[in-house]
Amino acid sequence: MNSTVIGRYRWRIVALLFFATTINYIDRQVIGILKPLLEKEFHWSETEYGEIVMVFSACYALGLLVFGRFVDKVGTKMGYTVSIVVWSVAAMAHALAKSTFGFGAARALLGLGEAGNFPVAVKSVAEWFPKKERAFATGLFNSGANIGAVAAPAVVPWLASAYGWQEAFIWTGVIGFIWLIFWLVMYELPTRHKKVGAAELAHIQSDGEEEVTVEKKVSWGKLFAIRQTWAFVFGKLLTDPIWWFFLFWLPSYFSTTFNLDIKNLGLPLIIVYTATTVGSIGGGYLPGWLISKGWPVFKARKMSMLFFAICVIPIMTARYAENMWVAVALISLAAAAHQAWSANIFTTASDMFPKYTLSSVVGIGGMAGSLGGMLFPLVVGALLDHYKALGNINAGYNILFLICGSMYLLAWITMHFFAPRMEKVEVNA
């Protein structure tokens, strides 16, 4: 059997995960794009907007912990089904909001539902791919976040201008239910999939890992006692909030700094998030290429992540950019490097942990990242309101870009401290 046939069904799974992640990020980004309209509709300050982002982040953090455990118990197919139903209903519920409280409630439910995406997706990749291919597969499905981030500014302003902001939320929910039909029809474990032949199954199981079984249970206490868990936790805690800042505040940054209205926000955002697609796929490819040249898995992964951490540092100079396109270039590089980092940090979990613990570990790390994402918006909102009152909101953004540029290198150093060689963990169920 040739390599094309061997990979056929596995890459169909990646395509499914890619589209789910695309929908996930369109749903998530709508609020950032519509911020100028929504803050007039609901009379929000920067601090109040930050509090709404915090509510989403808090529920996302809780959802990651719950879904990670839930998916390890019921399996990937049922786990994704529950997740997509909850977040699609929540997306549509935004359109019914008549007050800040109602909008916040819809946002909270969206956070709970969307939390299932990455624990399920990362575990699905571990079920269908050997280690040497996981970073590339993860980078591919994770690039859906970037496509979603490109699609949202291309479509959402048009929907809002033509039909009202409520339509943007309704249609993202509808698309989620359409995706669910394909997931229910197409997904199954490799050993149960009727069209997966012996050669493809042998390739999937070439690492010698046993397939995930839903009966195996590992307590959170055992996982928290393992230093590799803390490497993943701190890697997510320090870097996830930066991506959330990009997602929720970049439209506002371009609007206030360069005087763009909602109709003209699309192009700079599309450029930024198109660059992140390249970063996500390239970030997944680089360690695989190094491994193919004879590098050990852990060394290829860590050196790639160090390179991506260094690529974020130039964003600190965005404060000196008087030309919008220079700022777009610097932010594009940082955002692309984040997605390259993200593709690899998820794969470090599957490198270090057995499959039957993977969703739980991803959930714990994701919860840590979301806790950071919950607290950072409060800092962002307070900082921007402070400098807005002084008539110099750009000074607030300058401080935030300094924070963004330093976090990835700090995260890499912390991960190296806890897991210098990213050794494989033996966990007794």
BATI-192783 format. One record per residue (C-alpha): x, y, z; residue in one letter; residue number from 1. Coordinates in steps of 0.02 Angstrom, whole numbers, plus 50000, padded with zeros to 5 digits. Each point is the difference from the previous one (the first is absolute). Layout:
BEGIN
{x = X, y = Y, z = Z, code = a, pos = NUM} .
...
end
This chain:
BEGIN
{x = 50000, y = 50000, z = 50000, code = m, pos = 1} .
{x = 50075, y = 50168, z = 49950, code = n, pos = 2} .
{x = 50020, y = 50148, z = 50116, code = s, pos = 3} .
{x = 49855, y = 50095, z = 49921, code = t, pos = 4} .
{x = 49877, y = 49860, z = 50038, code = v, pos = 5} .
{x = 50074, y = 49975, z = 50173, code = i, pos = 6} .
{x = 49972, y = 50182, z = 50044, code = g, pos = 7} .
{x = 49829, y = 50021, z = 49921, code = r, pos = 8} .
{x = 49888, y = 49975, z = 50150, code = y, pos = 9} .
{x = 50116, y = 50080, z = 50125, code = r, pos = 10} .
{x = 50006, y = 50162, z = 49902, code = w, pos = 11} .
{x = 49811, y = 50000, z = 49985, code = r, pos = 12} .
{x = 49995, y = 50002, z = 50189, code = i, pos = 13} .
{x = 50120, y = 50149, z = 50000, code = v, pos = 14} .
{x = 49884, y = 50088, z = 49877, code = a, pos = 15} .
{x = 49854, y = 49975, z = 50119, code = l, pos = 16} .
{x = 50102, y = 50069, z = 50146, code = l, pos = 17} .
{x = 50057, y = 50145, z = 49892, code = f, pos = 18} .
{x = 49822, y = 50054, z = 49960, code = f, pos = 19} .
{x = 49945, y = 49981, z = 50181, code = a, pos = 20} .
{x = 50142, y = 50111, z = 50057, code = t, pos = 21} .
{x = 49957, y = 50126, z = 49864, code = t, pos = 22} .
{x = 49821, y = 50012, z = 50063, code = i, pos = 23} .
{x = 50063, y = 50008, z = 50179, code = n, pos = 24} .
{x = 50106, y = 50154, z = 49964, code = y, pos = 25} .
{x = 49870, y = 50088, z = 49894, code = i, pos = 26} .
{x = 49879, y = 49985, z = 50146, code = d, pos = 27} .
{x = 50133, y = 50063, z = 50119, code = r, pos = 28} .
{x = 50056, y = 50148, z = 49896, code = q, pos = 29} .
{x = 49831, y = 50073, z = 49955, code = v, pos = 30} .
{x = 49993, y = 50101, z = 50161, code = i, pos = 31} .
{x = 50170, y = 50080, z = 49966, code = g, pos = 32} .
{x = 49951, y = 50054, z = 49825, code = i, pos = 33} .
{x = 49831, y = 50066, z = 50056, code = l, pos = 34} .
{x = 50071, y = 50086, z = 50154, code = k, pos = 35} .
{x = 49977, y = 50177, z = 49930, code = p, pos = 36} .
{x = 49815, y = 49961, z = 49967, code = l, pos = 37} .
{x = 49968, y = 49900, z = 50158, code = l, pos = 38} .
{x = 50077, y = 50127, z = 50118, code = e, pos = 39} .
{x = 49881, y = 50130, z = 49929, code = k, pos = 40} .
{x = 49853, y = 49880, z = 50010, code = e, pos = 41} .
{x = 50035, y = 49950, z = 50181, code = f, pos = 42} .
{x = 50098, y = 50155, z = 50055, code = h, pos = 43} .
{x = 50158, y = 49906, z = 50051, code = w, pos = 44} .
{x = 50163, y = 50075, z = 50062, code = s, pos = 45} .
{x = 50166, y = 49914, z = 49965, code = e, pos = 46} .
{x = 49994, y = 49928, z = 50176, code = t, pos = 47} .
{x = 49823, y = 49931, z = 49976, code = e, pos = 48} .
{x = 50051, y = 49924, z = 49834, code = y, pos = 49} .
{x = 50150, y = 49922, z = 50089, code = g, pos = 50} .
{x = 49881, y = 49927, z = 50131, code = e, pos = 51} .
{x = 49894, y = 49918, z = 49863, code = i, pos = 52} .
{x = 50158, y = 49925, z = 49925, code = v, pos = 53} .
{x = 50046, y = 49942, z = 50176, code = m, pos = 54} .
{x = 49831, y = 49912, z = 50020, code = v, pos = 55} .
{x = 50029, y = 49907, z = 49837, code = f, pos = 56} .
{x = 50177, y = 49955, z = 50052, code = s, pos = 57} .
{x = 49947, y = 49940, z = 50173, code = a, pos = 58} .
{x = 49867, y = 49886, z = 49928, code = c, pos = 59} .
{x = 50120, y = 49941, z = 49865, code = y, pos = 60} .
{x = 50125, y = 49956, z = 50137, code = a, pos = 61} .
{x = 49870, y = 49903, z = 50098, code = l, pos = 62} .
{x = 49939, y = 49917, z = 49840, code = g, pos = 63} .
{x = 50175, y = 49942, z = 49953, code = l, pos = 64} .
{x = 50021, y = 49912, z = 50166, code = l, pos = 65} .
{x = 49829, y = 49920, z = 49990, code = v, pos = 66} .
{x = 50008, y = 49954, z = 49815, code = f, pos = 67} .
{x = 50176, y = 49929, z = 50016, code = g, pos = 68} .
{x = 49936, y = 49877, z = 50129, code = r, pos = 69} .
{x = 49836, y = 49972, z = 49908, code = f, pos = 70} .
{x = 50085, y = 49958, z = 49835, code = v, pos = 71} .
{x = 50119, y = 49876, z = 50083, code = d, pos = 72} .
{x = 49845, y = 49916, z = 50072, code = k, pos = 73} .
{x = 49878, y = 49997, z = 49853, code = v, pos = 74} .
{x = 50120, y = 50008, z = 49852, code = g, pos = 75} .
{x = 50034, y = 50125, z = 49862, code = t, pos = 76} .
{x = 49844, y = 49975, z = 49894, code = k, pos = 77} .
{x = 49875, y = 50034, z = 50139, code = m, pos = 78} .
{x = 50111, y = 50134, z = 50078, code = g, pos = 79} .
{x = 50004, y = 50105, z = 49842, code = y, pos = 80} .
{x = 49813, y = 49976, z = 49974, code = t, pos = 81} .
{x = 49957, y = 50073, z = 50170, code = v, pos = 82} .
{x = 50125, y = 50141, z = 49978, code = s, pos = 83} .
{x = 49938, y = 50057, z = 49829, code = i, pos = 84} .
{x = 49816, y = 49995, z = 50052, code = v, pos = 85} .
{x = 50032, y = 50108, z = 50154, code = v, pos = 86} .
{x = 50107, y = 50129, z = 49912, code = w, pos = 87} .
{x = 49887, y = 50014, z = 49847, code = s, pos = 88} .
{x = 49846, y = 50030, z = 50109, code = v, pos = 89} .
{x = 50099, y = 50128, z = 50100, code = a, pos = 90} .
{x = 50059, y = 50092, z = 49843, code = a, pos = 91} .
{x = 49821, y = 50020, z = 49942, code = m, pos = 92} .
{x = 49945, y = 50055, z = 50174, code = a, pos = 93} .
{x = 50105, y = 50160, z = 49985, code = h, pos = 94} .
{x = 49873, y = 50065, z = 49874, code = a, pos = 95} .
{x = 49863, y = 49992, z = 50133, code = l, pos = 96} .
{x = 50096, y = 50106, z = 50127, code = a, pos = 97} .
{x = 49913, y = 50162, z = 50051, code = k, pos = 98} .
{x = 50118, y = 50048, z = 50141, code = s, pos = 99} .
{x = 50181, y = 49985, z = 50052, code = t, pos = 100} .
{x = 49951, y = 49861, z = 50121, code = f, pos = 101} .
{x = 49914, y = 49901, z = 49863, code = g, pos = 102} .
{x = 50147, y = 50023, z = 49883, code = f, pos = 103} .
{x = 50119, y = 49945, z = 50138, code = g, pos = 104} .
{x = 49894, y = 49844, z = 50034, code = a, pos = 105} .
{x = 50008, y = 49950, z = 49816, code = a, pos = 106} .
{x = 50187, y = 50032, z = 50004, code = r, pos = 107} .
{x = 50020, y = 49889, z = 50153, code = a, pos = 108} .
{x = 49908, y = 49855, z = 49916, code = l, pos = 109} .
{x = 50106, y = 50024, z = 49843, code = l, pos = 110} .
{x = 50158, y = 49985, z = 50106, code = g, pos = 111} .
{x = 49940, y = 49837, z = 50077, code = l, pos = 112} .
{x = 49957, y = 49924, z = 49831, code = g, pos = 113} .
{x = 50154, y = 50057, z = 49904, code = e, pos = 114} .
{x = 50112, y = 49927, z = 50134, code = a, pos = 115} .
{x = 49972, y = 49827, z = 49927, code = g, pos = 116} .
{x = 50084, y = 50039, z = 49834, code = n, pos = 117} .
{x = 50185, y = 49982, z = 50040, code = f, pos = 118} .
{x = 49993, y = 49854, z = 50125, code = p, pos = 119} .
{x = 49902, y = 49899, z = 49870, code = v, pos = 120} .
{x = 50103, y = 50056, z = 49851, code = a, pos = 121} .
{x = 50168, y = 49964, z = 50080, code = v, pos = 122} .
{x = 49940, y = 49830, z = 50059, code = k, pos = 123} .
{x = 49930, y = 49961, z = 49827, code = s, pos = 124} .
{x = 50170, y = 50037, z = 49922, code = v, pos = 125} .
{x = 50083, y = 49885, z = 50128, code = a, pos = 126} .
{x = 49876, y = 49863, z = 49955, code = e, pos = 127} .
{x = 50032, y = 50015, z = 49813, code = w, pos = 128} .
{x = 50184, y = 50050, z = 49983, code = f, pos = 129} .
{x = 50171, y = 49936, z = 50058, code = p, pos = 130} .
{x = 50108, y = 50124, z = 50098, code = k, pos = 131} .
{x = 50108, y = 50055, z = 49854, code = k, pos = 132} .
{x = 49846, y = 50065, z = 49906, code = e, pos = 133} .
{x = 49900, y = 50074, z = 50144, code = r, pos = 134} .
{x = 50075, y = 50175, z = 50001, code = a, pos = 135} .
{x = 49965, y = 50020, z = 49814, code = f, pos = 136} .
{x = 49822, y = 49932, z = 50019, code = a, pos = 137} .
{x = 49973, y = 50113, z = 50151, code = t, pos = 138} .
{x = 50069, y = 50149, z = 49904, code = g, pos = 139} .
{x = 49880, y = 49964, z = 49858, code = l, pos = 140} .
{x = 49843, y = 49990, z = 50106, code = f, pos = 141} .
{x = 50060, y = 50144, z = 50109, code = n, pos = 142} .
{x = 50017, y = 50107, z = 49842, code = s, pos = 143} .
{x = 49810, y = 49996, z = 49999, code = g, pos = 144} .
{x = 50011, y = 50128, z = 50140, code = a, pos = 145} .
{x = 50089, y = 50115, z = 49879, code = n, pos = 146} .
{x = 49880, y = 49968, z = 49857, code = i, pos = 147} .
{x = 49859, y = 50039, z = 50120, code = g, pos = 148} .
{x = 50089, y = 50158, z = 50051, code = a, pos = 149} .
{x = 50019, y = 50048, z = 49815, code = v, pos = 150} .
{x = 49821, y = 49954, z = 49954, code = a, pos = 151} .
{x = 49923, y = 50094, z = 50146, code = a, pos = 152} .
{x = 50062, y = 50176, z = 49952, code = p, pos = 153} .
{x = 49958, y = 49962, z = 49819, code = a, pos = 154} .
{x = 49819, y = 49949, z = 50034, code = v, pos = 155} .
{x = 49944, y = 50067, z = 50169, code = v, pos = 156} .
{x = 50009, y = 50188, z = 49958, code = p, pos = 157} .
{x = 49898, y = 49968, z = 49843, code = w, pos = 158} .
{x = 49868, y = 49899, z = 50094, code = l, pos = 159} .
{x = 49989, y = 50130, z = 50138, code = a, pos = 160} .
{x = 49988, y = 50147, z = 49879, code = s, pos = 161} .
{x = 49872, y = 49917, z = 49887, code = a, pos = 162} .
{x = 49890, y = 49905, z = 50123, code = y, pos = 163} .
{x = 50048, y = 50051, z = 50177, code = g, pos = 164} .
{x = 50127, y = 49932, z = 50125, code = w, pos = 165} .
{x = 49881, y = 49862, z = 50057, code = q, pos = 166} .
{x = 50013, y = 49909, z = 49833, code = e, pos = 167} .
{x = 50188, y = 49973, z = 50022, code = a, pos = 168} .
{x = 49969, y = 49898, z = 50157, code = f, pos = 169} .
{x = 49853, y = 49904, z = 49928, code = i, pos = 170} .
{x = 50094, y = 49939, z = 49846, code = w, pos = 171} .
{x = 50153, y = 49941, z = 50096, code = t, pos = 172} .
{x = 49885, y = 49889, z = 50105, code = g, pos = 173} .
{x = 49915, y = 49930, z = 49845, code = v, pos = 174} .
{x = 50167, y = 49954, z = 49922, code = i, pos = 175} .
{x = 50048, y = 49904, z = 50157, code = g, pos = 176} .
{x = 49848, y = 49887, z = 49984, code = f, pos = 177} .
{x = 50039, y = 49967, z = 49816, code = i, pos = 178} .
{x = 50177, y = 49945, z = 50049, code = w, pos = 179} .
{x = 49930, y = 49882, z = 50132, code = l, pos = 180} .
{x = 49913, y = 49896, z = 49866, code = i, pos = 181} .
{x = 50168, y = 49963, z = 49915, code = f, pos = 182} .
{x = 50083, y = 49958, z = 50167, code = w, pos = 183} .
{x = 49866, y = 49873, z = 50048, code = l, pos = 184} .
{x = 50009, y = 49916, z = 49830, code = v, pos = 185} .
{x = 50189, y = 49997, z = 49975, code = m, pos = 186} .
{x = 50090, y = 49981, z = 50167, code = y, pos = 187} .
{x = 50049, y = 49836, z = 50083, code = e, pos = 188} .
{x = 50153, y = 49927, z = 50086, code = l, pos = 189} .
{x = 50125, y = 49924, z = 49876, code = p, pos = 190} .
{x = 49976, y = 49822, z = 50064, code = t, pos = 191} .
{x = 49812, y = 50015, z = 49979, code = r, pos = 192} .
{x = 50003, y = 50092, z = 49834, code = h, pos = 193} .
{x = 49941, y = 49883, z = 49862, code = k, pos = 194} .
{x = 50102, y = 50083, z = 49863, code = k, pos = 195} .
{x = 50168, y = 50004, z = 50090, code = v, pos = 196} .
{x = 50111, y = 49862, z = 49933, code = g, pos = 197} .
{x = 50137, y = 49902, z = 50086, code = a, pos = 198} .
{x = 50141, y = 50106, z = 49927, code = a, pos = 199} .
{x = 49922, y = 50164, z = 50058, code = e, pos = 200} .
{x = 49962, y = 49929, z = 50173, code = l, pos = 201} .
{x = 50179, y = 49937, z = 50016, code = a, pos = 202} .
{x = 50064, y = 50173, z = 49955, code = h, pos = 203} .
{x = 49887, y = 50083, z = 50130, code = i, pos = 204} .
{x = 50058, y = 49879, z = 50135, code = q, pos = 205} .
{x = 50184, y = 50006, z = 49951, code = s, pos = 206} .
{x = 50048, y = 50083, z = 50167, code = d, pos = 207} .
{x = 49942, y = 49845, z = 50093, code = g, pos = 208} .
{x = 49873, y = 50098, z = 50102, code = e, pos = 209} .
{x = 49838, y = 49914, z = 50044, code = e, pos = 210} .
{x = 49841, y = 50077, z = 49934, code = e, pos = 211} .
{x = 49899, y = 50112, z = 50113, code = v, pos = 212} .
{x = 49871, y = 49908, z = 50103, code = t, pos = 213} .
{x = 49865, y = 50093, z = 50093, code = v, pos = 214} .
{x = 50008, y = 49880, z = 50147, code = e, pos = 215} .
{x = 50171, y = 50059, z = 50060, code = k, pos = 216} .
{x = 49995, y = 50138, z = 50130, code = k, pos = 217} .
{x = 50140, y = 50101, z = 50076, code = v, pos = 218} .
{x = 49965, y = 50120, z = 50142, code = s, pos = 219} .
{x = 50038, y = 50185, z = 49986, code = w, pos = 220} .
{x = 50105, y = 49981, z = 50157, code = g, pos = 221} .
{x = 50119, y = 49881, z = 49910, code = k, pos = 222} .
{x = 50015, y = 50117, z = 49852, code = l, pos = 223} .
{x = 50035, y = 50152, z = 50108, code = f, pos = 224} .
{x = 50139, y = 49904, z = 50087, code = a, pos = 225} .
{x = 50095, y = 49982, z = 49834, code = i, pos = 226} .
{x = 50123, y = 50138, z = 49954, code = r, pos = 227} .
{x = 49963, y = 49980, z = 49814, code = q, pos = 228} .
{x = 49821, y = 50054, z = 50037, code = t, pos = 229} .
{x = 50068, y = 50162, z = 50072, code = w, pos = 230} .
{x = 50109, y = 50028, z = 49847, code = a, pos = 231} .
{x = 49844, y = 49996, z = 49893, code = f, pos = 232} .
{x = 49900, y = 50104, z = 50126, code = v, pos = 233} .
{x = 50125, y = 50143, z = 50006, code = f, pos = 234} .
{x = 50027, y = 49996, z = 49812, code = g, pos = 235} .
{x = 49813, y = 50031, z = 49977, code = k, pos = 236} .
{x = 49978, y = 50118, z = 50148, code = l, pos = 237} .
{x = 50130, y = 50124, z = 49938, code = l, pos = 238} .
{x = 49960, y = 50000, z = 49813, code = t, pos = 239} .
{x = 49813, y = 49969, z = 49975, code = d, pos = 240} .
{x = 49952, y = 50173, z = 50070, code = p, pos = 241} .
{x = 50104, y = 50082, z = 49864, code = i, pos = 242} .
{x = 49901, y = 49917, z = 49862, code = w, pos = 243} .
{x = 49838, y = 50049, z = 50086, code = w, pos = 244} .
{x = 50061, y = 50180, z = 50005, code = f, pos = 245} .
{x = 50033, y = 49992, z = 49813, code = f, pos = 246} .
{x = 49829, y = 49924, z = 49969, code = l, pos = 247} .
{x = 49895, y = 50119, z = 50104, code = f, pos = 248} .
{x = 50096, y = 50165, z = 49991, code = w, pos = 249} .
{x = 50087, y = 50010, z = 49831, code = l, pos = 250} .
{x = 49843, y = 50069, z = 49913, code = p, pos = 251} .
{x = 49988, y = 50134, z = 50134, code = s, pos = 252} .
{x = 50187, y = 50036, z = 49988, code = y, pos = 253} .
{x = 49994, y = 50030, z = 49813, code = f, pos = 254} .
{x = 49840, y = 50100, z = 50018, code = s, pos = 255} .
{x = 50064, y = 50119, z = 50135, code = t, pos = 256} .
{x = 50182, y = 50013, z = 49946, code = t, pos = 257} .
{x = 49975, y = 50018, z = 49813, code = f, pos = 258} .
{x = 49821, y = 50069, z = 49997, code = n, pos = 259} .
{x = 49921, y = 49855, z = 49905, code = l, pos = 260} .
{x = 49812, y = 49973, z = 49999, code = d, pos = 261} .
{x = 49921, y = 49827, z = 50000, code = i, pos = 262} .
{x = 49993, y = 49993, z = 49809, code = k, pos = 263} .
{x = 50189, y = 50028, z = 49987, code = n, pos = 264} .
{x = 50056, y = 49884, z = 50139, code = l, pos = 265} .
{x = 49994, y = 49846, z = 49892, code = g, pos = 266} .
{x = 50161, y = 50014, z = 49898, code = l, pos = 267} .
{x = 50128, y = 50021, z = 50142, code = p, pos = 268} .
{x = 49916, y = 49861, z = 50100, code = l, pos = 269} .
{x = 49995, y = 49885, z = 49849, code = i, pos = 270} .
{x = 50187, y = 50028, z = 49972, code = i, pos = 271} .
{x = 50040, y = 49964, z = 50183, code = v, pos = 272} .
{x = 49900, y = 49839, z = 50005, code = y, pos = 273} .
{x = 50057, y = 49941, z = 49829, code = t, pos = 274} .
{x = 50176, y = 50009, z = 50069, code = a, pos = 275} .
{x = 49946, y = 49894, z = 50148, code = t, pos = 276} .
{x = 49944, y = 49863, z = 49881, code = t, pos = 277} .
{x = 50177, y = 49992, z = 49930, code = v, pos = 278} .
{x = 50067, y = 49998, z = 50178, code = g, pos = 279} .
{x = 49887, y = 49859, z = 50055, code = s, pos = 280} .
{x = 50040, y = 49885, z = 49855, code = i, pos = 281} .
{x = 50185, y = 50047, z = 49996, code = g, pos = 282} .
{x = 50011, y = 49978, z = 50188, code = g, pos = 283} .
{x = 49933, y = 49824, z = 49983, code = g, pos = 284} .
{x = 50115, y = 49961, z = 49854, code = y, pos = 285} .
{x = 50165, y = 50060, z = 50074, code = l, pos = 286} .
{x = 50023, y = 49874, z = 50142, code = p, pos = 287} .
{x = 49944, y = 49857, z = 49885, code = g, pos = 288} .
{x = 50133, y = 50053, z = 49875, code = w, pos = 289} .
{x = 50132, y = 50006, z = 50137, code = l, pos = 290} .
{x = 49947, y = 49827, z = 50060, code = i, pos = 291} .
{x = 50017, y = 49935, z = 49822, code = s, pos = 292} .
{x = 50180, y = 50066, z = 50003, code = k, pos = 293} .
{x = 50039, y = 49892, z = 50151, code = g, pos = 294} .
{x = 49963, y = 50119, z = 50144, code = w, pos = 295} .
{x = 49922, y = 49923, z = 50157, code = p, pos = 296} .
{x = 49816, y = 50043, z = 50017, code = v, pos = 297} .
{x = 50023, y = 50104, z = 50159, code = f, pos = 298} .
{x = 50146, y = 50100, z = 49928, code = k, pos = 299} .
{x = 49910, y = 50037, z = 49837, code = a, pos = 300} .
{x = 49846, y = 50056, z = 50095, code = r, pos = 301} .
{x = 50092, y = 50109, z = 50125, code = k, pos = 302} .
{x = 50115, y = 50085, z = 49876, code = m, pos = 303} .
{x = 49852, y = 50038, z = 49887, code = s, pos = 304} .
{x = 49905, y = 50077, z = 50146, code = m, pos = 305} .
{x = 50151, y = 50105, z = 50048, code = l, pos = 306} .
{x = 50008, y = 50068, z = 49823, code = f, pos = 307} .
{x = 49815, y = 50044, z = 50004, code = f, pos = 308} .
{x = 50019, y = 50085, z = 50170, code = a, pos = 309} .
{x = 50138, y = 50110, z = 49930, code = i, pos = 310} .
{x = 49890, y = 50046, z = 49850, code = c, pos = 311} .
{x = 49873, y = 50083, z = 50116, code = v, pos = 312} .
{x = 50126, y = 50121, z = 50076, code = i, pos = 313} .
{x = 49998, y = 50129, z = 49857, code = p, pos = 314} .
{x = 49820, y = 50045, z = 50043, code = i, pos = 315} .
{x = 50074, y = 50106, z = 50140, code = m, pos = 316} .
{x = 50052, y = 50126, z = 49866, code = t, pos = 317} .
{x = 49820, y = 50025, z = 49940, code = a, pos = 318} .
{x = 49994, y = 50153, z = 50113, code = r, pos = 319} .
{x = 50115, y = 50089, z = 49877, code = y, pos = 320} .
{x = 49896, y = 49957, z = 49847, code = a, pos = 321} .
{x = 49919, y = 50158, z = 49932, code = e, pos = 322} .
{x = 49951, y = 49912, z = 49840, code = n, pos = 323} .
{x = 49855, y = 49878, z = 50020, code = m, pos = 324} .
{x = 50076, y = 49870, z = 49883, code = w, pos = 325} .
{x = 50160, y = 49992, z = 50104, code = v, pos = 326} .
{x = 49892, y = 49962, z = 50151, code = a, pos = 327} .
{x = 49904, y = 49871, z = 49899, code = v, pos = 328} .
{x = 50165, y = 49915, z = 49952, code = a, pos = 329} .
{x = 50064, y = 49993, z = 50179, code = l, pos = 330} .
{x = 49835, y = 49936, z = 50069, code = i, pos = 331} .
{x = 49986, y = 49873, z = 49858, code = s, pos = 332} .
{x = 50171, y = 49928, z = 50044, code = l, pos = 333} .
{x = 49955, y = 49986, z = 50185, code = a, pos = 334} .
{x = 49829, y = 49924, z = 49966, code = a, pos = 335} .
{x = 50075, y = 49875, z = 49876, code = a, pos = 336} .
{x = 50133, y = 49952, z = 50127, code = a, pos = 337} .
{x = 49864, y = 49974, z = 50131, code = h, pos = 338} .
{x = 49909, y = 49877, z = 49889, code = q, pos = 339} .
{x = 50162, y = 49908, z = 49961, code = a, pos = 340} .
{x = 50032, y = 49992, z = 50188, code = w, pos = 341} .
{x = 49822, y = 49940, z = 50030, code = s, pos = 342} .
{x = 50014, y = 49857, z = 49875, code = a, pos = 343} .
{x = 50153, y = 49938, z = 50092, code = n, pos = 344} .
{x = 49948, y = 50026, z = 50180, code = i, pos = 345} .
{x = 49846, y = 49891, z = 49971, code = f, pos = 346} .
{x = 50113, y = 49868, z = 49925, code = t, pos = 347} .
{x = 50116, y = 50003, z = 50151, code = t, pos = 348} .
{x = 49853, y = 49932, z = 50100, code = a, pos = 349} .
{x = 49978, y = 49851, z = 49882, code = s, pos = 350} .
{x = 50190, y = 49977, z = 49999, code = d, pos = 351} .
{x = 50008, y = 49985, z = 50189, code = m, pos = 352} .
{x = 49835, y = 49919, z = 50052, code = f, pos = 353} .
{x = 49909, y = 49837, z = 49955, code = p, pos = 354} .
{x = 49843, y = 50017, z = 49895, code = k, pos = 355} .
{x = 49878, y = 49954, z = 50138, code = y, pos = 356} .
{x = 50055, y = 50153, z = 50102, code = t, pos = 357} .
{x = 50018, y = 50121, z = 49856, code = l, pos = 358} .
{x = 49833, y = 50091, z = 50002, code = s, pos = 359} .
{x = 50015, y = 50024, z = 50188, code = s, pos = 360} .
{x = 50175, y = 50073, z = 49984, code = v, pos = 361} .
{x = 49948, y = 50113, z = 49856, code = v, pos = 362} .
{x = 49850, y = 50053, z = 50102, code = g, pos = 363} .
{x = 50108, y = 50044, z = 50151, code = i, pos = 364} .
{x = 50123, y = 50098, z = 49894, code = g, pos = 365} .
{x = 49860, y = 50082, z = 49904, code = g, pos = 366} .
{x = 49917, y = 50049, z = 50163, code = m, pos = 367} .
{x = 50163, y = 50083, z = 50055, code = a, pos = 368} .
{x = 50011, y = 50094, z = 49836, code = g, pos = 369} .
{x = 49820, y = 50057, z = 50019, code = s, pos = 370} .
{x = 50029, y = 50057, z = 50179, code = l, pos = 371} .
{x = 50138, y = 50110, z = 49931, code = g, pos = 372} .
{x = 49879, y = 50053, z = 49864, code = g, pos = 373} .
{x = 49872, y = 50039, z = 50135, code = m, pos = 374} .
{x = 50116, y = 50114, z = 50101, code = l, pos = 375} .
{x = 50094, y = 50085, z = 49859, code = f, pos = 376} .
{x = 49844, y = 50086, z = 49926, code = p, pos = 377} .
{x = 49973, y = 50084, z = 50169, code = l, pos = 378} .
{x = 50177, y = 50070, z = 49988, code = v, pos = 379} .
{x = 49974, y = 50049, z = 49819, code = v, pos = 380} .
{x = 49834, y = 50086, z = 50033, code = g, pos = 381} .
{x = 50063, y = 50096, z = 50153, code = a, pos = 382} .
{x = 50161, y = 50051, z = 49911, code = l, pos = 383} .
{x = 49911, y = 50062, z = 49845, code = l, pos = 384} .
{x = 49867, y = 50093, z = 50099, code = d, pos = 385} .
{x = 50136, y = 50084, z = 50103, code = h, pos = 386} .
{x = 50096, y = 50062, z = 49848, code = y, pos = 387} .
{x = 49840, y = 50043, z = 49907, code = k, pos = 388} .
{x = 49954, y = 50115, z = 50144, code = a, pos = 389} .
{x = 50171, y = 50082, z = 49979, code = l, pos = 390} .
{x = 49967, y = 50021, z = 49814, code = g, pos = 391} .
{x = 50138, y = 49878, z = 49947, code = n, pos = 392} .
{x = 49926, y = 49827, z = 49979, code = i, pos = 393} .
{x = 50146, y = 49950, z = 49888, code = n, pos = 394} .
{x = 50115, y = 50003, z = 50151, code = a, pos = 395} .
{x = 49895, y = 49860, z = 50073, code = g, pos = 396} .
{x = 50019, y = 49897, z = 49842, code = y, pos = 397} .
{x = 50188, y = 50031, z = 50003, code = n, pos = 398} .
{x = 50013, y = 49922, z = 50174, code = i, pos = 399} .
{x = 49894, y = 49853, z = 49944, code = l, pos = 400} .
{x = 50114, y = 49967, z = 49851, code = f, pos = 401} .
{x = 50150, y = 49995, z = 50118, code = l, pos = 402} .
{x = 49911, y = 49867, z = 50102, code = i, pos = 403} .
{x = 49955, y = 49902, z = 49844, code = c, pos = 404} .
{x = 50180, y = 49998, z = 49938, code = g, pos = 405} .
{x = 50073, y = 49928, z = 50160, code = s, pos = 406} .
{x = 49877, y = 49863, z = 50049, code = m, pos = 407} .
{x = 50050, y = 49863, z = 49877, code = y, pos = 408} .
{x = 50183, y = 50000, z = 50046, code = l, pos = 409} .
{x = 49951, y = 49995, z = 50184, code = l, pos = 410} .
{x = 49883, y = 49855, z = 49963, code = a, pos = 411} .
{x = 50136, y = 49905, z = 49907, code = w, pos = 412} .
{x = 50122, y = 50020, z = 50146, code = i, pos = 413} .
{x = 49868, y = 49942, z = 50124, code = t, pos = 414} .
{x = 49956, y = 49847, z = 49895, code = m, pos = 415} .
{x = 50184, y = 49956, z = 49986, code = h, pos = 416} .
{x = 50016, y = 50009, z = 50189, code = f, pos = 417} .
{x = 49858, y = 49876, z = 50029, code = f, pos = 418} .
{x = 50034, y = 49883, z = 49853, code = a, pos = 419} .
{x = 50175, y = 50025, z = 49928, code = p, pos = 420} .
{x = 49992, y = 49841, z = 49894, code = r, pos = 421} .
{x = 49811, y = 49980, z = 49993, code = m, pos = 422} .
{x = 50010, y = 49821, z = 50062, code = e, pos = 423} .
{x = 49854, y = 49882, z = 49971, code = k, pos = 424} .
{x = 49887, y = 49985, z = 50152, code = v, pos = 425} .
{x = 49945, y = 49831, z = 50069, code = e, pos = 426} .
{x = 49831, y = 50023, z = 50083, code = v, pos = 427} .
{x = 49908, y = 49854, z = 50080, code = n, pos = 428} .
{x = 49814, y = 50004, z = 49971, code = a, pos = 429} .
end
